[in-house]
Amino acid sequence: MKKSVLILAAVIGLATTTQAQEDTFKPEGGMNSLEITFDPTAIFNANNGGTMFGLSSIGGLNQGIKYRNWMSENMAARGTFLVGLRNFSTPFVELDSDGEEKDLKNVAFEWAIQFRPGVERHFKGTKRLSPYVGSELIIGYGANKFSSERLDTADAIVTDVVKNDMSGASGDWYYANGLTLGIGAIAGFDYYIAKDLYLGLEINYALAYNKGNKVIREMDGLDTVETKTASNWYINPSTMANLKLGWNF
């Protein structure tokens, strides 16, 4: 009897060990994932000007938030989504003809919508490591406007507006202007630090076409001037070494 109990206990123990060895931290088909960009250097270097959680950029193609749908344990459909708005003003003082100070400001505003659908093929890796390759389409549109105040000859405050000038007075635009279309190749890995929680790194190489919006200048007292912009092709790798933090559900 004792011998039978010992054999049964050994079988149960072996089955439990085998199950534990086969169990992984990785997602199964039907699960979903969300990811955000993570810059660990911001923790240790307060002077780098970056944020701990941010949007890394590939030539103006901002990463946004990535969603995955796991079709199987090795295949995932993905989409990176961004709806971005930025508005920042710079106040300054100018003297009128009587020597009095006038408070003026420059205002820069931009917006963008970007969507990057794609697929990933994950390889065996290890219990915690999941390397993958993939590809994605790139679809984006954005615009910007720079408004600058000044005093006219009658000391009245007037506003000049320039739209979609990427090399204009602001010069600090964050989003790609106009229509952007392209395709990107992807390689990366996920490393699971806990069940359904992972860190990772991704590199990508994009071939993209961009057609900028017309540059429109609306100067007070003058006719509006519109200037066409050239279209551009470029091949550009990822320029940021940011990590990613993601979770499955």
Protein Blocks (a to p, Z undefined) as FASTA:
>chain_A
ZZmmmmmmmmmmmmmmmmmmmpcfbdcehiacddddddfklmmmmknopafbdcddeehi
agbjaddddfbfkbccdddddddddddddddddddfkopacddddddddddddddddddd
ddfklmklccdddddddddddddddddddddfkopacddddehiaklmnopafbdghjdd
dddddddddddfbghiacddddddddddddddddddddehiacddddddddddddddfbf
cdcddddZZ
